[in-house]
Structures are given as structure tokens and as C-alpha cells.
Amino acid sequence: MEQVEVVVAHDERATLRVGDVFLKVDADQTRIDVEVEAMALAPIPTPQVLWRKPPVLALAALPGTALGRLGEPSPASAAAWAAAGAAVRMLHDAPLPPWPGRSLDEIASRLDGECEWLVANGVLPADLVARNRQVAEAALRPSTPVFIHGDLQLTHVFVDADEITGVIDWSEASQGDALYDLASLTLGHEEHLGDVVAGYGADVDLDVIRAWWSLRSLLAVRWLVEHGFDPSSPGCEFDVLRSQM
């Protein structure tokens, strides 16, 4: 019998690996609906859907390894990071998915609420939160929507021999800001931003990418803490926020 590996598990969803099959169990079937449709629409490699029996989705494992992990040096080459940038550009050039993303008003409202929570609960110093809230303001500007992955952290991008073999976890895919994907991919790995932008092949506003680093980190802290993750680990969200001071 194959060993069962728990990839991630919390009270909203769990992912298990059995051999070359990933089993995703999600309490919210809407997220699974989005994931399946987004993978079908995306013009870049994605995992093969083997079967679906709610609340379980079975996906084939991708070849290669993840681009890296937050808080750890990436083992991937500059060419692999550039290839990731090129794949993101291909996604952003694709036709929009039929469902919208979050509005700027929704994002701003949630950001204000999370900042208040961080300060009121003494999770982070008020001056650190205020500075990052100020930096994040640059991301809250109108932009032409593109097809975004929506949670393009580097653990979701797989590479082999400097080529992208696939991108996983599409449940947050929607219409949205292209620079949010680029920021998510390079969060905590600013040293690879130049490689990603070179592969992306278009002029990007680096200040907006840095704004999204602050915004994503501010929004993530409470969820991470409440689901048993540690944003204070070296190189993770707290360090990203401190780097903006």
C-alpha cells in the first residue's frame, strides 16, 4: 500500500498525496469548481484531473519540484525563475475567465480591518502596520484585468531542467491585477524579481509589486496564525513587512 502523505490540512481543506495522486478535500465546493474550470481554461501546464467525487478532487502529480519555499533559499536557477515569468505572461495574455475577482473597494475594506486587528491584538507594532498600509496604497489603483492565478506562491510552480512543468492550486483564479501574481510569486524572494520580470517580458511598476508584497502579507497574517502557520518564521511575512521600513 502506498504511504499517505498529508501535504496540508486545516479546518477548511486538506490535501493528501498517495503515490502519484493528490487528493484535495474542500468544504467549499465553489473553490473546487473554480479550480477545475480555471485549469481547463489556463494556457499553461496544470495537473491532470483524474476524477472528482465531491468533496474530493483527484489530481495527477506534476513532474519536477516546486520553485522553492517561502523562508528558504530557492534551489531553482535564474533561468527557471525567468521561465516562471514567461508562463505568467502567457496566462495574463489569455482570454479572461468568465467570473470576476475582488473589487478594489473589497480589498481596501479588508485591508483596513486586518490592520486594525493586527494592532488591536498586539500582533505587530503599530508603526510597522502603518508603514506597510501606506506602502500598500500603491496597489489600490485601477488596472486592466487579466486572467490571474490569484495565489501564485512559489510552492505552486513546478520546474524541471529550468522548464515549467505545471502550476497547481487554482481555486483563487479570477480576473485581477497582473502585478498581484508577480508579487505573489516573488514574495520573500526579491533577489529573483529581476529574473521573473525578464521572463515576463513587459515593463512593470516595481513599486506596485512592492505594494502588493505589503498588502498580501498584511492580509495573510491572521489567517496564517488561526490555521497553525507561523508568519514570524525567518524570511516569511513578518520579515517581508519589516523590509519595508
C-alpha positions as CSV (number, residue, x, y, z in Angstrom):
1,M,0.0,0.0,0.0
2,E,1.2,3.5,-0.8
3,Q,2.1,5.7,2.1
4,V,-0.4,8.6,2.7
5,E,1.3,12.0,3.0
6,V,-0.5,14.9,4.5
7,V,0.6,17.9,2.4
8,V,-1.6,20.5,4.1
9,A,-4.5,20.2,6.5
10,H,-6.7,22.6,8.4
11,D,-10.4,23.2,9.1
12,E,-11.2,24.4,5.6
13,R,-9.4,22.0,3.4
14,A,-6.9,19.2,3.2
15,T,-4.5,17.8,0.6
16,L,-3.2,14.3,0.7
17,R,-0.7,12.5,-1.5
18,V,-0.9,8.8,-2.3
19,G,1.8,7.8,-4.7
20,D,1.4,10.0,-7.8
21,V,-2.1,11.1,-6.9
22,F,-3.1,14.2,-4.9
23,L,-6.5,14.1,-3.2
24,K,-7.9,17.5,-2.4
25,V,-10.8,17.7,0.2
26,D,-12.5,21.0,0.4
27,A,-15.6,22.0,2.4
28,D,-16.4,24.7,-0.1
29,Q,-17.2,23.2,-3.5
30,T,-17.2,26.6,-5.1
31,R,-13.5,26.7,-4.7
32,I,-13.2,23.3,-6.4
33,D,-15.5,24.4,-9.2
34,V,-13.2,27.4,-9.8
35,E,-10.1,25.3,-9.7
36,V,-11.3,22.7,-12.2
37,E,-12.6,25.4,-14.7
38,A,-9.5,27.6,-14.3
39,M,-7.2,24.6,-15.1
40,A,-9.3,23.9,-18.2
41,L,-9.0,27.5,-19.4
42,A,-5.4,28.1,-18.5
43,P,-2.9,28.1,-21.4
44,I,-0.1,26.8,-19.3
45,P,0.6,23.3,-17.9
46,T,-1.7,22.2,-15.0
47,P,-2.3,18.9,-13.2
48,Q,-4.4,16.3,-14.9
49,V,-7.9,15.9,-13.3
50,L,-8.2,12.1,-12.7
51,W,-11.6,12.2,-11.1
52,R,-13.9,14.2,-9.0
53,K,-16.4,13.0,-6.3
54,P,-17.4,15.9,-4.0
55,P,-15.9,16.8,-1.7
56,V,-12.8,15.1,-3.2
57,L,-10.8,16.1,-6.3
58,A,-8.1,13.7,-7.5
59,L,-5.2,15.2,-9.5
60,A,-2.1,13.6,-11.0
61,A,1.2,14.7,-9.6
62,L,3.4,17.1,-11.7
63,P,6.9,16.1,-12.7
64,G,9.7,18.2,-11.2
65,T,9.9,20.1,-8.0
66,A,8.5,23.4,-6.6
67,L,10.3,26.6,-7.5
68,G,11.0,26.9,-3.8
69,R,9.5,27.7,-0.4
70,L,8.9,30.9,1.5
71,G,11.6,31.5,4.1
72,E,14.2,29.2,2.4
73,P,16.7,29.9,-0.4
74,S,15.3,28.8,-3.8
75,P,17.2,25.9,-5.3
76,A,15.9,26.9,-8.8
77,S,18.2,28.7,-11.3
78,A,17.7,32.1,-12.7
79,A,16.5,30.5,-16.0
80,A,13.8,28.6,-14.1
81,W,12.6,31.9,-12.5
82,A,12.6,33.5,-15.9
83,A,10.6,30.6,-17.3
84,A,8.1,31.1,-14.5
85,G,7.8,34.8,-15.5
86,A,7.2,33.8,-19.1
87,A,4.5,31.3,-18.0
88,V,2.7,34.0,-16.0
89,R,2.8,36.3,-19.0
90,M,1.2,33.6,-21.1
91,L,-1.6,33.3,-18.6
92,H,-2.1,37.0,-18.4
93,D,-2.4,37.2,-22.2
94,A,-5.1,34.6,-22.3
95,P,-8.9,35.4,-22.5
96,L,-10.4,36.4,-19.2
97,P,-12.2,33.8,-17.1
98,P,-16.0,34.4,-17.0
99,W,-16.1,35.2,-13.3
100,P,-14.8,38.5,-11.7
101,G,-12.3,39.0,-9.0
102,R,-12.4,41.1,-5.9
103,S,-13.1,44.8,-6.3
104,L,-10.6,47.4,-5.1
105,D,-13.2,48.5,-2.5
106,E,-13.4,45.0,-1.2
107,I,-9.6,44.7,-0.9
108,A,-9.3,48.1,0.8
109,S,-12.0,47.3,3.3
110,R,-10.5,44.0,4.2
111,L,-7.0,45.6,4.4
112,D,-8.3,48.2,6.9
113,G,-9.9,45.5,9.0
114,E,-6.8,43.4,9.1
115,C,-4.6,46.3,10.0
116,E,-6.9,47.2,12.9
117,W,-6.9,43.6,14.1
118,L,-3.0,43.4,13.9
119,V,-2.6,46.5,16.1
120,A,-5.5,45.8,18.5
121,N,-4.2,42.3,19.3
122,G,-0.6,43.4,19.6
123,V,0.4,41.0,16.8
124,L,2.7,43.7,15.1
125,P,3.8,47.2,16.2
126,A,1.5,50.0,15.1
127,D,4.3,51.8,13.2
128,L,5.1,48.7,11.2
129,V,1.5,48.2,10.3
130,A,1.0,51.9,9.4
131,R,4.1,52.0,7.2
132,N,3.1,48.9,5.3
133,R,-0.5,50.1,5.0
134,Q,1.0,53.3,3.4
135,V,3.1,51.2,1.0
136,A,0.1,49.0,0.1
137,E,-1.8,52.0,-1.0
138,A,0.0,52.0,-4.4
139,A,-1.6,48.6,-5.2
140,L,-5.1,50.0,-4.8
141,R,-5.3,51.6,-8.2
142,P,-7.3,50.8,-11.3
143,S,-5.7,48.3,-13.7
144,T,-6.8,46.4,-16.8
145,P,-7.9,43.0,-15.5
146,V,-6.2,39.9,-16.8
147,F,-6.5,36.1,-16.1
148,I,-4.7,35.7,-12.8
149,H,-3.9,32.6,-10.8
150,G,-4.7,34.5,-7.6
151,D,-2.4,32.5,-5.2
152,L,0.8,32.2,-7.2
153,Q,3.2,31.5,-4.4
154,L,6.4,29.8,-5.5
155,T,5.4,26.4,-4.0
156,H,2.6,26.3,-6.6
157,V,5.0,26.5,-9.6
158,F,6.8,23.3,-10.6
159,V,10.0,23.2,-12.7
160,D,12.3,20.5,-14.2
161,A,15.5,21.3,-16.0
162,D,14.7,25.0,-16.0
163,E,11.3,24.4,-17.7
164,I,7.9,24.9,-16.1
165,T,6.1,21.6,-15.8
166,G,2.9,22.9,-14.2
167,V,1.1,25.2,-11.8
168,I,-1.1,23.9,-9.1
169,D,-3.9,25.3,-6.7
170,W,-6.1,27.4,-9.0
171,S,-9.0,27.9,-6.5
172,E,-8.3,31.7,-6.3
173,A,-8.1,32.2,-10.1
174,S,-10.1,35.1,-11.4
175,Q,-9.9,38.4,-13.2
176,G,-7.4,40.7,-11.5
177,D,-4.3,42.7,-11.4
178,A,-1.3,41.2,-13.3
179,L,1.1,42.6,-10.8
180,Y,-0.5,40.7,-7.9
181,D,0.6,37.4,-9.5
182,L,4.1,38.7,-10.0
183,A,4.2,39.9,-6.4
184,S,2.8,36.6,-5.0
185,L,5.5,34.7,-7.0
186,T,8.4,36.7,-5.7
187,L,7.2,37.4,-2.1
188,G,10.2,36.9,0.2
189,H,12.4,36.3,-2.8
190,E,13.1,39.8,-4.0
191,E,16.5,38.6,-5.4
192,H,14.6,36.8,-8.2
193,L,12.3,39.6,-9.1
194,G,14.6,40.7,-12.0
195,D,14.6,37.2,-13.4
196,V,10.8,37.0,-13.3
197,V,10.4,40.4,-14.9
198,A,12.9,39.5,-17.6
199,G,10.9,36.3,-18.4
200,Y,7.6,38.2,-18.2
201,G,8.9,40.4,-21.0
202,A,7.0,43.6,-20.2
203,D,7.5,46.8,-18.3
204,V,6.2,46.5,-14.8
205,D,5.9,49.0,-11.9
206,L,8.2,47.7,-9.2
207,D,6.7,50.0,-6.6
208,V,3.3,48.4,-7.2
209,I,4.8,44.9,-6.8
210,R,6.4,46.0,-3.5
211,A,3.0,47.4,-2.5
212,W,1.4,44.0,-3.2
213,W,4.1,42.4,-1.0
214,S,2.9,44.6,1.9
215,L,-0.7,44.1,1.1
216,R,-0.6,40.4,0.7
217,S,1.4,40.0,3.9
218,L,-0.9,42.2,5.9
219,L,-3.9,40.2,4.7
220,A,-2.3,36.9,5.4
221,V,-1.1,37.1,9.0
222,R,-4.4,36.5,10.8
223,W,-5.3,33.6,8.5
224,L,-1.9,32.0,9.0
225,V,-2.0,32.4,12.8
226,E,-5.5,31.0,13.1
227,H,-4.7,28.0,10.9
228,G,-1.5,26.9,12.7
229,F,1.1,28.5,10.4
230,D,3.9,30.8,11.6
231,P,4.3,34.1,9.7
232,S,7.2,35.1,12.1
233,S,9.5,32.3,10.7
234,P,12.7,33.7,9.1
235,G,12.0,35.1,5.6
236,C,8.2,34.9,5.9
237,E,5.5,37.5,6.2
238,F,6.8,39.4,9.3
239,D,10.2,39.8,7.6
240,V,8.6,40.9,4.4
241,L,6.8,43.6,6.3
242,R,9.9,44.7,8.2
243,S,11.8,45.0,5.0
244,Q,9.5,47.9,4.0
245,M,10.6,50.0,7.0
